[in-house]
């Protein structure tokens, strides 16, 4: 229930703070006093759209704060705890702050929350019925919600919603797979040809560097061979004696002389080391010279191979044979993936079909329960309408086929006739006063089956008067025995029903609210009965209404 409301600098409300009891709460006031402003402040706190025009003249922001006692609402408790929001034994403080920029901030128990989260939480706390809400009768989801709550279809709705989500997921996965397969198949021949060209090239990582070196050797083979032979010739004397052989004789002479000059032994060792190195170099130069191949055919073969690799690099837009190998491997994976995806398609089709069947079964069960509930639902509404003096009316609830959705394959129609005419869509066949009574009956039913802790009726009695208004007041009063009900009304028959009566007034251009009782209440209801000139008869009539309420 809403236990306290505090408003600061909202439109024409300077500062307002008031507490509310349980049960039926009547709110009245003269036209223009600010009842709609008060409702606007409450709606803002519950998550309505905010803008800078809501800010009053006494600052650059406005604040609306509402305190609720949610009691032992386990569903709401779980929802808050799942979002790491404090529960505080069901004591909920909702605050909304609007700044001059038009931006707003929302808080729940002093923790910042998104507007969407605020709206979700407040939907569990308060149901506000404004005058224009007879338009809800044209809303298919509202009609469906009423019938499903009456039928107790919560579990079936959850099952159907999950089945719908599973089916849509399976459909998307199948559609995505089909799209990918079509794309792969469209490019398959092209990719196959590209892959075969690269595969036939037998590419090896690092091959191009080796080919470039080999090409340089073959292109300059004669020059290289001449250089090597010249170097080798310089390692021999004119008579052909190899330089290492000459050095060997020098080493022996030095060793012989070392008997007399010991230092010569060290020189002999150094020279022997050099001789061995020169001998090894000479052998390698000779070997390199012998390996040099002067072959125009071999050169042509190497250059053809290089030309092939360069052509492939240009064709595939890459800069190395390593990248060519990556392209080849990617094409191989795509071709293999196409085959694997084609095999997976059958499993995806079976899954999609199974999910579709599960959804149809769930939707069918939901449809059956709705069909069963139509007659008793209509009878319950008719009972309320006849109590509200629509004795000859007819109200029919009908379920018909609709586009599949998370709530099944149905749409719900409400047909109404005030007399002997054939029932038609309720939004077209009912007058303003009849719509008010129909909405009250439906809202009373909704409150009963949803355990809504607080309900607000903003002039739901528009278009109703006399004994019908008295009965509407009785019905609202009856609802107040099980829940907190706010009734903003202009009818004295309704206003006299509540035990807690609040008067909205305007003084010096500012809107305020105060609880009235005793003679103040008698005079307010007298004003509602007779207008600005209050008569003794009106006062007496007000006393009678209050005593009977």
C-alpha positions, 0 to 999 in steps of 0.5 A: 500500500501507498503509505506516504507521498511527498512532493516538492516543486512539482508544477503548482505544488510547492511542498506537499507531504501526506500519509494514507491509511489502508482501505478506501481513500476518497479524494475530491476537490473543485474543478481546477483545484489540482487533482490532476496535478496530484495524479501527475506527481504520483504517475511521475514517481511510478515511472511516467515520462518526465520533462522540464515543464513539470518543475515549479518556480521554486528551484531548478528541479522537482522531487516526488517520493512515495513510500510503499509497504509491500508486506510479504510480496514474495514475487516482488522480493525475489525480483528486487533481490535478483537485481541486488536491490535492498528489500528492507522487509517490504518497506520501499521508498521510490524517489524521482528527481527531474532536473531543468534539462528534462532528464530525471533520476530514479531511486529505490530505497536510495539505490539508483535504478533505471526507469525501466526497472522503476516501472517494472517494480511500480507495476507490482505496487499500483494500478492507476485507472485514469479517465482515458483508460477505457481505451484499454478495452481496445487493447488486445493484450489488456483483454488477454491479460484479464481472461488469463488472470481469471483462468489462472493461466500463469503456468501455461503462459510461462510454458507457452512463452518459453516454447515460443522463445525456443522456437524462434531461436531454432528458426533463427539458427536454421535460417542463418544456417540456410543463408550461410549454406546458400552463400557457400554453395553459390561460391563453391565452384569458384572456391573449389577452382581457387583452392585447386590452383593453390593446392597444385602449386605445392607451396612451401613456407620460405620457398620464395627466398630460396628461389630468389637466392638460387636464381641469383646463383644461376644467373651469374654462374659463369662469373661466380665460377671464374671468381672461385677458380681465380681465388683457388689459383692464387693459393698455388705457386707458379709451378702449381705447388699448393700454398698449404704445402709450402707452409708445411715446409716452413713449419718444419723449419721453424720447429727445427730451429726451435731447438736453439730458439724456443720462441720459434716453437710458438711461431711454428704452432701459429703457422700450422694453425693458419696452414690448416685453416688455409687448407680447409678454405682452399678445399671449400672454395674448390668444392663451391666451384665444382657445385656451381651449375652453369645451366640455362635450363635450370635457370629457366625452371627456377624463374618459371617457379618464381613467376608462378608464385608471384602471379599467385600472390598478385591474383590473391592480393597477398605479399608472401607465400605464407599468406598464399598458404593461409588463403589455401587453408581458408578455402579448404576450411570453407569447402569442408565447412560447406559439407559439414553445414549441409550435414548439420542442416538436417539436425537443425530442421528436426530441432526447428520442427520439434520446437514448433510442435512443442509451441503448437501443443502449448498454445493449443492447451492455452487456447483450450483453457481460455475457451473454458474460461470465456463463459464464466468470465462473461458471467462474472462481468455480467453479475457486476454490470447488473449490480451497476444497473445494466440489467438488460445488457449482454457481455460476451467473451470470445476467443479467436485465432490470431498471429502466433506470439509468445502468448499463444495463437489467440486474440480475445474480443469483448462484445457488449450490448446494452439491450436487445441489439446484437452484441458488438465490440465493447469499445463501439457498442457502449456509451461513456457511462457504460464504459465506465461501469464495464471498466470498473467491473473488469478492474475489480476482477483484475484486482481480485486475481492479481492481488494488486496492493493499491489501485487508483481510480481517477474519475472512473465514475464519469458519465454515471449518476444517481443510483448507478453511481451509488452502486459504483461507490459500493463496489469500490468500497467493497474492493477497499476491504481487501486492498488500498483503493484511491477514488478520485471522484466528482460524485457525492454518492461515491465520495460518501463511501470512504472512511478516509477523505482527502480534499485537494484545494488551491490557495494563492495559486498553489495546490495542497491536500488535507484529510478532512472529517466531521463537519468539513467532510459534510460540507465538502459533500454538500458542495458536491451535491449543490454546487457553490451555494450550499443549502440546508437540504444539501447538508442534510442529504450529505449527512444521510449519504455519509451515514449510509456509506 
